[in-house]
Amino acid sequence: MERKNRPTSIGKPPHLPQPTVDLSNNVVTATLPTGESAQVHLFGATVTSWKTSDGKERLFLSTAADLTGKKPIRGGVPIVFPVFGPPPKDHETSQLPQHGFARNNTWEFMGKSSSESTDSKSDDSVKLDFGLSSSMLPEDTKNKWPYEFGLVYSVTLSKSTLKVQLQVQNKGEKPFDFQCLFHTYFTVNDISQTTVSGLEGTQYIDKVQKAQTFTEKHDALPIEGETDRVYTTPALPPIVVKEGGKETLVITRDSLPDVTVWNGWVDKIAGMGDFEPKDGWKRYLCIEPGFVSSWTKLEAGEAWEGSTVAEAKL
Ligand SMILES: O=P(O)(O)OC[C@H]1O[C@H](O)[C@H](O)[C@@H](O)[C@@H]1O
């Protein structure tokens, strides 16, 4: 895959504070001069930490998450590709594991770039690029999904926002179908005080209720039990998370019409070996922008791009 190592400070006076980016032990850590930081494990290109300038951790990471590369990381932002959930039986992805292979293979770090706003005295964002292509997969996985692809995943840390973007390239000679999703675990202080707005009037499949389809009636949806819903929102409304009625997060999207809202609640989390602490269900909510309600077909040589931005309200 083509490398994109770009210089970070062309034409800038050397005294301006710069973002720092460090790669050690297969983890990339980026820190802005204003204190925001993000961490990305090369395994799965999983963002495992996003801290705002107030020091607050915005992503939930299980304390029992396996960080050794043996299984997908429980928490942060695992990437779902090329299939969401258990693969359908009669589909080209049927031999793949749940949520595909992007979250359980090691990506390469392709480099960083940064940008400065016109009135800023420092670089105020940094973009990290990661790549995964068919040639980097184990033979076994290649055989299960024999397509030539390239993924470029960009994580941009700015003041109060984290943007993630996935570009999918078909590098082969035959078309393929894919689904993708950013399986984002956000931290909340108290799930019983948390609501999700922006979904009113949209249709969802409720996986807790035998995959029946409903229309969302809540202006502000409370999370009051096991919740596992895939909303389809072609108009891409912003999704707003509130705690105690106060906005804490605003999530916007580009080319990602679906949003999964997931909290496993007491019993489901009790049964997950890599989810700790066991009362952690009170302090996380997955809001997962993606394109999973249908398949996206990529012809040979074509590329597709989707992104989402989470803005933390300080
Ligand atoms: O345990 P995992 O494979 O990471 O999946 C965790 C969860 O992911 C999504 O949110 C699905 O909608 C859920 O049904 C699933 O339980």
The ligand as an SDF file (V2000), in Angstrom:
LIG
                    3D

 16 16  0  0  0  0  0  0  0  0999 V2000
  -19.3410   -9.2390   21.0590 O   0  0  0  0  0  0  0  0  0  0  0  0
  -19.1800   -8.5050   19.7480 P   0  0  0  0  0  0  0  0  0  0  0  0
  -18.9670   -9.4400   18.5870 O   0  0  0  0  0  0  0  0  0  0  0  0
  -18.0900   -7.4600   19.8270 O   0  0  0  0  0  0  0  0  0  0  0  0
  -20.5280   -7.7390   19.4770 O   0  0  0  0  0  0  0  0  0  0  0  0
  -21.0340   -6.8110   20.3770 C   0  0  0  0  0  0  0  0  0  0  0  0
  -22.3320   -6.2220   19.8360 C   0  0  0  0  0  0  0  0  0  0  0  0
  -22.0730   -5.5940   18.6010 O   0  0  0  0  0  0  0  0  0  0  0  0
  -23.1710   -4.9040   17.9810 C   0  0  0  0  0  0  0  0  0  0  0  0
  -23.5040   -3.7860   18.7040 O   0  0  0  0  0  0  0  0  0  0  0  0
  -24.3450   -5.8170   17.7960 C   0  0  0  0  0  0  0  0  0  0  0  0
  -25.5010   -5.1080   17.3810 O   0  0  0  0  0  0  0  0  0  0  0  0
  -24.6590   -6.5900   19.0620 C   0  0  0  0  0  0  0  0  0  0  0  0
  -25.6430   -7.5560   18.7670 O   0  0  0  0  0  0  0  0  0  0  0  0
  -23.4090   -7.2540   19.6140 C   0  0  0  0  0  0  0  0  0  0  0  0
  -23.7140   -7.9240   20.8210 O   0  0  0  0  0  0  0  0  0  0  0  0
  1  2  2  0
  2  3  1  0
  2  4  1  0
  2  5  1  0
  5  6  1  0
  6  7  1  0
  7  8  1  0
  7 15  1  0
  8  9  1  0
  9 10  1  0
  9 11  1  0
 11 12  1  0
 11 13  1  0
 13 14  1  0
 13 15  1  0
 15 16  1  0
M  END
$$$$
